[in-house]
Amino acid sequence: MSVVKAEQHKTELDIFLCRHEGGLQAVRTWLYARQARINTEWIGLSGDDLIRMQGEARNVAKMIRLIDIGPALTEGGN
């Protein structure tokens, strides 16, 4: 695993291990609210605006997964 990926894994693992703390739970709640808002807003969009909204939705989902499930990277590197 490269140094960058090892550092990313460590950071993601640190976030996951703090998932029960109040501040991170507040961020998780905010992320779910943002995801719900995106789901109502994207319908009327097209072109670059739609692409940006899809990217934001993807990032929000990725952060929720990190908090709920854990790091996407494994120590073995993927």
C-alpha positions as CSV (number, residue, x, y, z in Angstrom):
1,M,0.0,0.0,0.0
2,S,1.4,3.4,-0.9
3,V,2.1,6.0,1.8
4,V,-0.8,8.1,0.6
5,K,-3.3,5.2,0.7
6,A,-2.0,4.1,4.1
7,E,-2.5,7.6,5.4
8,Q,-6.0,7.7,3.9
9,H,-6.9,4.4,5.4
10,K,-5.7,5.5,8.8
11,T,-7.7,8.7,8.6
12,E,-10.9,6.9,7.4
13,L,-10.4,4.3,10.2
14,D,-10.1,7.1,12.8
15,I,-13.3,8.6,11.6
16,F,-15.1,5.3,11.7
17,L,-13.8,4.6,15.2
18,C,-15.3,7.9,16.4
19,R,-18.7,7.1,14.9
20,H,-20.5,7.0,18.2
21,E,-19.3,10.5,19.3
22,G,-21.9,13.3,19.4
23,G,-20.2,15.5,16.9
24,L,-19.8,12.8,14.3
25,Q,-23.5,11.7,14.8
26,A,-24.5,15.4,14.2
27,V,-22.5,15.3,10.9
28,R,-24.2,12.0,10.0
29,T,-27.6,13.5,10.6
30,W,-26.7,16.5,8.5
31,L,-25.5,14.3,5.7
32,Y,-28.8,12.4,5.6
33,A,-30.7,15.7,5.5
34,R,-28.5,16.9,2.7
35,Q,-29.0,13.6,0.8
36,A,-32.8,14.0,1.2
37,R,-32.6,17.6,-0.1
38,I,-30.5,16.5,-3.1
39,N,-33.1,13.8,-3.9
40,T,-35.8,16.5,-4.2
41,E,-33.6,19.1,-6.1
42,W,-32.0,17.0,-8.9
43,I,-35.3,16.3,-10.7
44,G,-35.4,19.8,-12.4
45,L,-31.7,20.0,-13.3
46,S,-29.9,19.3,-16.5
47,G,-26.4,19.6,-18.0
48,D,-23.6,20.7,-15.7
49,D,-25.9,21.4,-12.8
50,L,-27.1,17.9,-12.9
51,I,-23.6,16.5,-13.1
52,R,-22.5,18.7,-10.1
53,M,-25.5,17.5,-8.1
54,Q,-24.7,13.8,-8.9
55,G,-21.1,14.4,-7.8
56,E,-22.3,15.9,-4.5
57,A,-24.8,13.0,-4.0
58,R,-21.9,10.5,-4.6
59,N,-19.7,12.3,-2.0
60,V,-22.5,12.5,0.6
61,A,-23.2,8.7,0.1
62,K,-19.5,8.0,0.4
63,M,-19.2,9.9,3.7
64,I,-22.3,8.2,5.1
65,R,-20.8,4.8,4.2
66,L,-17.6,5.8,5.9
67,I,-19.3,6.6,9.1
68,D,-21.7,3.6,9.1
69,I,-19.6,0.9,7.5
70,G,-16.0,1.9,7.7
71,P,-13.1,2.7,5.4
72,A,-13.4,1.8,1.7
73,L,-9.6,1.0,1.6
74,T,-8.3,-2.0,3.4
75,E,-4.9,-2.3,5.0
76,G,-3.9,-4.7,2.2
77,G,-4.6,-1.9,-0.3
78,N,-7.4,-1.8,-2.9
